[in-house]
Amino acid sequence: MFGLFKKKKKAESGMKLRGFPGDLSTVKCLVMAAEKEVKLETELLDTQAGAQDEAEYRSLSPFGKVPYLQEGDAIAIGAEASLAYLDTRGKGFLNPKKAQNFGLMNYWGQVAETITAPVESLINASAFGTAEDGDAVERIESCVRCTRCCINR
């Protein structure tokens, strides 16, 4: 029937990830891509030099979020969106299919992110020689106390 019901082949367009190797969100995406066997082109976005605030990058990511994942016309900005996109593009699924389990996973992921944010700021401060975030130590201790309380319930 003149090719009306033939599947059109997609143009092969590589998946490109822009990020900074010292950024934990970028590392998460790289690990997810490796786990799911997704081939990525990587492009360095030097966030330490403020590349995420430049007009060229802001035209791609209006809020300057990192990492930035692009495949053809599809774009995922930020770690959560990029991880979800990679999970659907690669082999198998890492996220649970059952809605209740998926909700619990997201909840504990947010808890983990809350706990690791001050740790990340301490690591970055020591790695890049900037002044140590004195408030971060206090926030880490309060998160650890809160986590112990939640786990012991």
N, C-alpha and C positions, 0 to 999 in steps of 0.2 A: 504494500500500500504506500509506495513512494517514501518510505522511511518515516511515516508519521508516528509509529510506535517504537522507534529505536531510541535507546538511551543515548543521550548526548554525552560525549566524553568531556570531562572537566579539563580545562587547561591546567597542566601541572604547574602549580605555583608553590614555591617553597614556603615553609613557615619560618618567620623571622621573629626572634626575641631580642628586644632591646632592654638592657639592664646593666647593673653593676655587680660584678662578682662578689663584692663584699656585702651586698644587700641580701638579707635572709630571704626576702620574697623572691628575688631572682634565683637564688640557690634552690628554693622549693620547686620552682618551675623547671629548672634544669634536671633536678632529681626525678620529678614526675615524668618529664619527657624521656629520660633514660629508662625508667621503670616501664613505661608504656611503649617503648621502642618507637618514639616519634623523632624523625630527623628534623633538626632545627638549624637554621643559620643564626648565629649570634652576632650582635652588634653592641659594642661597648658604649654605655651611657655613663659618663663620669659624674656621678651624683656628688662626689666630694668637691668637684670643681663647679657645681651648680648647673650642669648641663640640662637638668630637668626644668630649669626656670627660663631657659633661652626661648626666644620666640618661635624658632623652628620646631622645637620639641612640643611647645605649648599648642602649636597648630595641630599636632597629632593627638596629644593628651592634654585637654584643656586645663585640668587641675594639676598637671605635672606628676601624676602617679606613675610609679615604677613597679613592676615591669610592664612593657608594652608588647603584646603579641599580635602579629598580623599574618594572615594567610589569605592571599587574594584580597577580596573585599571585606572579609571577616576580620574584626578587630576585637581584642579583649584587653582591657586596661586594668591594671592592678592584679595582685596575687590571686584573689578569690576567683575573679572572672577568668584569668589565664589558666588556673588549675582546673576549673570546671571545663573549659574548652579542651584542654589537653586530655582530660579524662574521657571525654566523648570521642576524641579523634584517634586515640591509641587503641592498643589491643586490650580487650577485657574492660571491666569496670572496677574501679577501686571504691567508688561510693556505693553504699547499700541501696538496694532497690526498694525496701520497705520504708514508707514515709516516716514512721516513728523512729526507726533506727537512724535514718538520715538526719532527722531533727536533733536527736541526741548527739550525733557526731558533730553537727554544726555547733551545738551548744558548747560541747567540751573543746572544740577547736577555738571558739571565742575565749573560753576560760584560759586555755593555754596561751593564746595571743596576749591576753591581759597580763599574764604572769611573765612572759618572755620579753615584753616590750622594755621594761626597765633593765633587764639583763642585757638586751641588745644595745641599749644606750651606753651601758658600762663597757661592753666589749668594744664598741666603736670609739668611745672616749680613750680607752687604753691603746687600741690599735693605731689610731691616727694621731695620738699625742695631744689631743685637745684636753681642756680642763675637765676633770672628773665631775660627773653629775652627782653631787652629794645627796640630793633628794632621791636618787635612784636606789641607793642602798636601803633607805627607809621603806620605799615602795616595795622592794623585793621582799623584805622581812614581813611586811603587812600581807602581801600576797601569799607567802608561804604559810603564815598563821591562818589565813582565811581558807586556803586549800586544805590544810590539815583538818580544820573544823568541818568542811564540807565532806571530806572523805570519811571521817569518823562518825558521821550520822547514821 
